[in-house]
Amino acid sequence: MGIFGYLQDKKSISVISKTILDERFKKNTFKEELTQASEMFLFYHARQITPEDRENVIVHQPWTEKYRRLIGTIAVNDEVNAFDVILIQENSSLKKTWIGIKLNLSQQKAHFLYIVDPEGVLYASWEYLPESITSQLKMKSGEKKAEPWEITEETLLKDWNSN
């Protein structure tokens, strides 16, 4: 396997972990614990975003690593690798930057859990997101790994059915 194979595997999520994580999202206690940690992280970092020229939708790698460490006791082992911190620039004249947590469970399942606006308002349901944000997110097509702006479902965590 070598060092390259080890480093590559370290940032991915195994099929078993994907299945377990998918099942854990069906438990309200898991979602509540993840929501508490995510809200704290997003509210803090929404205030830390500095205006700069950037792509409209990007993975913020340093914050992704920080978030993964934060939720490491909630999403265990390689499960944390399914989560990314994404910055989304508004499609408006204001060009404000929003921050979100995206879940990439598989090529068939990539969507946001939460999105916070620059004023610190948390969105946990897709229907309340403004068009200036939803227009930046496109439905994924094909079998390749989802880009930061690609989603497979127009949902946030509260839109999911609880089992």
Phi, psi and omega in degrees: 000318176073173183294322180297315179297323178295312181296322179294316180293329183299332183260004180254177179235133183287161179299319179297315180295324177299315181295315180295316180297320177301318178291322181295330178292348177278350180263126181298324180297321177296313181296321179295316180295317178295321179296316180300312180294320182292318178301312180302313181297311184293318179298318179295310185285336176299327178281346183267351183291128178256143178295130177199161176285125179207168174299161182294324180222120181223156168276127175268096189298314179300320179287330176298313179298319179296316179296317179299322176294319181299316184268009184300341176264350178263306173258112191263161178052231183279359177301327182300335182289353178276354185250138176228147171265123185243136172257133182236121177271130180305142173267070180207176180293338181284329179054036177289152181255130177256163179231140181216164173251124180248139177254123178243086180280327180195179177292341178262357183217096178220115179202168181275148174263315182215151173220136180240135179276172183297339178272358177091020177271126180271132175250122178239004177225132185302322187298339182266352179290139178287157180298333179296341176259311183299332179291342179276344184255126186245147176292134182286142174229150180089181186256356181287166179300142182293136172286165182304329182269357183265136178229160176253346179217140175272069180220156166242175189306318183290347179279346183286148174282134176273138177254000000 
